[in-house]
Amino acid sequence: MHGYSGDKQAYLTRLRRIEGQIRGLQRMVEEDAYCIDVLTQVSAATRALQAVALGLLEDHIGHCVADAINIGGPEAQEKVKEASAAIARLVRS
């Protein structure tokens, strides 16, 4: 079971909302909306995706990493490295 399983519906709802934001962005570009208005919406969609990513990361650390650490062994080290790499990707983006 994945760490986000308990909140799966909430994540799906948020992702569908973001999908709607992206469709709105496409429509704005098709309709030649003002550049700053499009950029404002891009920023909002980016922040929404970042919020989902942070929630998933928190769930991963709280569930998958914590379980692996409790069990111990090489899997624990691998899960910590995996989480660290995910954090690095989020920081770079």
BELRA-V434431 format. One record per residue. N is the residue number from 0. RES is the residue in one small letter. NEAR is the number of other ideal C-beta (glycine too) atoms within 8 Angstrom. Layout:
# BELRA-V434431
N|RES|NEAR + N|RES|NEAR
This chain:
# BELRA-V434431
0|m|2 + 1|h|7 + 2|g|10 + 3|y|11 + 4|s|7 + 5|g|4 + 6|d|9 + 7|k|8 + 8|q|6 + 9|a|7 + 10|y|12 + 11|l|8 + 12|t|8 + 13|r|11 + 14|l|9 + 15|r|8 + 16|r|9 + 17|i|12 + 18|e|8 + 19|g|8 + 20|q|12 + 21|i|9 + 22|r|8 + 23|g|9 + 24|l|12 + 25|q|8 + 26|r|8 + 27|m|11 + 28|v|9 + 29|e|6 + 30|e|6 + 31|d|4 + 32|a|8 + 33|y|5 + 34|c|6 + 35|i|6 + 36|d|9 + 37|v|12 + 38|l|8 + 39|t|8 + 40|q|12 + 41|v|9 + 42|s|8 + 43|a|9 + 44|a|12 + 45|t|8 + 46|r|8 + 47|a|12 + 48|l|9 + 49|q|10 + 50|a|9 + 51|v|12 + 52|a|9 + 53|l|9 + 54|g|11 + 55|l|11 + 56|l|12 + 57|e|8 + 58|d|12 + 59|h|13 + 60|i|11 + 61|g|8 + 62|h|10 + 63|c|10 + 64|v|14 + 65|a|9 + 66|d|8 + 67|a|12 + 68|i|10 + 69|n|6 + 70|i|8 + 71|g|6 + 72|g|6 + 73|p|5 + 74|e|9 + 75|a|12 + 76|q|8 + 77|e|9 + 78|k|12 + 79|v|11 + 80|k|8 + 81|e|9 + 82|a|12 + 83|s|8 + 84|a|8 + 85|a|10 + 86|i|9 + 87|a|8 + 88|r|8 + 89|l|11 + 90|v|6 + 91|r|5 + 92|s|5
